Amino acid sequence: MNLKDPVPAYNGANDVEVHILQNLLEEAGIEAYVPPDADSNWTGGGIPAAHTPQVFIEREDIDRAKPVLEEYERLIADREAAGEAAAKAKPVKITCEECHKETAFPYAQLGSVQLCPACGAYIDVTLDDTPEEQRVMTRDP
């Protein structure tokens, strides 16, 4: 560590998060350090607050790091909000061309290909007006 006056800039939720933040800070030209105890070989088990992964920066870089950390937190909050909204959205109902059974898929699966739970045919989970027979691919023999 080359930091002269290190201060913790961020308490991460896990080891991966602090390394991501270290990279983001360094890309912004801010020297950042993650102590070796933030590695995945931590053996402290489930002791509460015994291991808090942290990213350290120079005290003089606090003001420069603040917008980087705020943007990271905003992106995380946006992702969580999008996930919650998708989880609360109405399911997408698709009728299988093979067995003609209607299945409700979670909105989060919109745009994906899923298997019909009744017969195993491939079903394109979509909301568009494409005719049903063009949205469903039969399974391989």
C-alpha positions as a Markdown table, in Angstrom:
| # | Residue | x | y | z |
|---|---|---|---|---|
| 1 | Met | 0.0 | 0.0 | 0.0 |
| 2 | Asn | 1.4 | 3.3 | -1.0 |
| 3 | Leu | -1.2 | 5.4 | 0.8 |
| 4 | Lys | 0.3 | 8.0 | 3.3 |
| 5 | Asp | -2.9 | 8.9 | 5.1 |
| 6 | Pro | -5.4 | 6.1 | 4.3 |
| 7 | Val | -9.1 | 6.4 | 5.3 |
| 8 | Pro | -11.8 | 3.9 | 4.6 |
| 9 | Ala | -13.8 | 5.2 | 1.7 |
| 10 | Tyr | -16.4 | 2.4 | 1.5 |
| 11 | Asn | -17.6 | -0.6 | 3.5 |
| 12 | Gly | -18.5 | -3.2 | 1.0 |
| 13 | Ala | -21.2 | -5.9 | 1.2 |
| 14 | Asn | -18.6 | -8.5 | 0.1 |
| 15 | Asp | -15.1 | -9.0 | -1.1 |
| 16 | Val | -16.1 | -8.7 | -4.8 |
| 17 | Glu | -17.8 | -5.4 | -4.3 |
| 18 | Val | -14.7 | -3.8 | -2.7 |
| 19 | His | -12.5 | -5.0 | -5.6 |
| 20 | Ile | -15.0 | -3.5 | -8.1 |
| 21 | Leu | -15.0 | -0.2 | -6.2 |
| 22 | Gln | -11.2 | -0.3 | -6.1 |
| 23 | Asn | -11.1 | -0.6 | -9.9 |
| 24 | Leu | -13.7 | 2.2 | -10.3 |
| 25 | Leu | -11.7 | 4.5 | -8.1 |
| 26 | Glu | -8.5 | 3.7 | -9.8 |
| 27 | Glu | -10.1 | 4.3 | -13.2 |
| 28 | Ala | -11.0 | 7.8 | -12.0 |
| 29 | Gly | -7.4 | 8.4 | -11.1 |
| 30 | Ile | -7.8 | 7.8 | -7.3 |
| 31 | Glu | -5.4 | 5.5 | -5.7 |
| 32 | Ala | -7.3 | 2.8 | -3.8 |
| 33 | Tyr | -6.3 | -0.1 | -1.6 |
| 34 | Val | -8.1 | -3.2 | -0.5 |
| 35 | Pro | -6.4 | -4.9 | 2.5 |
| 36 | Pro | -5.5 | -8.6 | 2.1 |
| 37 | Asp | -8.1 | -9.6 | 4.6 |
| 38 | Ala | -10.7 | -8.8 | 2.0 |
| 39 | Asp | -9.7 | -11.8 | 0.0 |
| 40 | Ser | -12.0 | -14.8 | -0.3 |
| 41 | Asn | -9.9 | -16.9 | 2.1 |
| 42 | Trp | -11.5 | -15.2 | 5.1 |
| 43 | Thr | -12.0 | -17.8 | 7.8 |
| 44 | Gly | -13.9 | -15.7 | 10.4 |
| 45 | Gly | -17.1 | -17.5 | 9.7 |
| 46 | Gly | -20.4 | -15.9 | 10.6 |
| 47 | Ile | -19.1 | -13.6 | 13.3 |
| 48 | Pro | -21.1 | -10.4 | 12.9 |
| 49 | Ala | -19.0 | -7.4 | 12.0 |
| 50 | Ala | -15.8 | -9.4 | 12.4 |
| 51 | His | -15.0 | -8.9 | 8.7 |
| 52 | Thr | -16.1 | -5.8 | 6.9 |
| 53 | Pro | -14.5 | -5.6 | 3.5 |
| 54 | Gln | -13.3 | -2.0 | 2.9 |
| 55 | Val | -11.7 | 0.2 | 0.3 |
| 56 | Phe | -9.2 | 2.7 | 1.5 |
| 57 | Ile | -8.1 | 5.9 | -0.2 |
| 58 | Glu | -5.9 | 8.9 | 0.6 |
| 59 | Arg | -7.6 | 11.4 | 3.0 |
| 60 | Glu | -7.0 | 14.2 | 0.5 |
| 61 | Asp | -8.9 | 12.3 | -2.2 |
| 62 | Ile | -12.2 | 12.1 | -0.3 |
| 63 | Asp | -13.9 | 14.9 | -2.3 |
| 64 | Arg | -12.7 | 13.4 | -5.6 |
| 65 | Ala | -14.0 | 9.9 | -4.6 |
| 66 | Lys | -17.4 | 11.0 | -3.5 |
| 67 | Pro | -19.0 | 11.3 | -7.0 |
| 68 | Val | -17.5 | 7.9 | -8.0 |
| 69 | Leu | -19.0 | 6.2 | -4.9 |
| 70 | Glu | -22.3 | 8.0 | -5.3 |
| 71 | Glu | -22.6 | 7.0 | -8.9 |
| 72 | Tyr | -21.9 | 3.4 | -7.9 |
| 73 | Glu | -24.6 | 3.4 | -5.2 |
| 74 | Arg | -27.0 | 5.0 | -7.7 |
| 75 | Leu | -26.5 | 2.3 | -10.2 |
| 76 | Ile | -26.9 | -0.4 | -7.5 |
| 77 | Ala | -30.2 | 1.3 | -6.4 |
| 78 | Asp | -31.4 | 1.5 | -10.0 |
| 79 | Arg | -30.7 | -2.2 | -10.6 |
| 80 | Glu | -32.5 | -3.2 | -7.4 |
| 81 | Ala | -35.5 | -1.0 | -8.2 |
| 82 | Ala | -35.7 | -2.4 | -11.7 |
| 83 | Gly | -35.5 | -5.9 | -10.3 |
| 84 | Glu | -38.3 | -5.1 | -7.8 |
| 85 | Ala | -40.4 | -3.6 | -10.5 |
| 86 | Ala | -40.0 | -6.6 | -12.8 |
| 87 | Ala | -40.8 | -8.9 | -9.9 |
| 88 | Lys | -44.0 | -7.0 | -9.3 |
| 89 | Ala | -45.0 | -6.8 | -12.9 |
| 90 | Lys | -47.8 | -8.9 | -14.3 |
| 91 | Pro | -46.7 | -12.3 | -15.6 |
| 92 | Val | -46.5 | -12.9 | -19.3 |
| 93 | Lys | -49.0 | -15.5 | -20.4 |
| 94 | Ile | -48.0 | -17.6 | -23.4 |
| 95 | Thr | -50.0 | -20.4 | -25.0 |
| 96 | Cys | -47.8 | -23.3 | -26.2 |
| 97 | Glu | -48.2 | -24.1 | -29.9 |
| 98 | Glu | -47.4 | -27.8 | -29.2 |
| 99 | Cys | -49.8 | -28.7 | -26.3 |
| 100 | His | -52.0 | -25.5 | -26.3 |
| 101 | Lys | -51.5 | -25.1 | -22.5 |
| 102 | Glu | -51.2 | -21.5 | -21.3 |
| 103 | Thr | -48.3 | -20.8 | -19.0 |
| 104 | Ala | -47.5 | -17.6 | -17.1 |
| 105 | Phe | -43.9 | -16.6 | -17.0 |
| 106 | Pro | -42.4 | -14.0 | -14.7 |
| 107 | Tyr | -42.1 | -10.6 | -16.4 |
| 108 | Ala | -38.3 | -10.8 | -15.6 |
| 109 | Gln | -38.1 | -13.6 | -18.3 |
| 110 | Leu | -39.5 | -11.3 | -21.0 |
| 111 | Gly | -37.3 | -11.7 | -24.1 |
| 112 | Ser | -36.0 | -15.1 | -23.2 |
| 113 | Val | -36.7 | -18.6 | -24.5 |
| 114 | Gln | -38.2 | -20.9 | -21.9 |
| 115 | Leu | -39.4 | -24.5 | -21.9 |
| 116 | Cys | -43.1 | -25.3 | -21.7 |
| 117 | Pro | -43.6 | -27.0 | -18.4 |
| 118 | Ala | -46.3 | -29.2 | -19.8 |
| 119 | Cys | -44.6 | -30.6 | -22.9 |
| 120 | Gly | -41.0 | -29.3 | -23.1 |
| 121 | Ala | -41.4 | -27.2 | -26.3 |
| 122 | Tyr | -39.4 | -24.0 | -26.6 |
| 123 | Ile | -41.4 | -20.9 | -26.0 |
| 124 | Asp | -40.3 | -17.3 | -26.8 |
| 125 | Val | -41.6 | -15.2 | -23.9 |
| 126 | Thr | -42.6 | -12.0 | -25.7 |
| 127 | Leu | -45.3 | -9.4 | -25.7 |
| 128 | Asp | -45.2 | -8.5 | -29.4 |
| 129 | Asp | -48.0 | -9.3 | -31.9 |
| 130 | Thr | -46.1 | -12.0 | -33.7 |
| 131 | Pro | -48.4 | -14.9 | -34.4 |
| 132 | Glu | -48.1 | -17.7 | -31.8 |
| 133 | Glu | -46.9 | -20.2 | -34.3 |
| 134 | Gln | -43.9 | -18.1 | -35.1 |
| 135 | Arg | -43.0 | -17.5 | -31.5 |
| 136 | Val | -42.8 | -21.2 | -30.5 |
| 137 | Met | -40.1 | -23.6 | -31.7 |
| 138 | Thr | -40.8 | -27.2 | -31.2 |
| 139 | Arg | -38.2 | -29.3 | -29.4 |
| 140 | Asp | -35.7 | -31.3 | -31.3 |
| 141 | Pro | -36.7 | -35.0 | -31.7 |
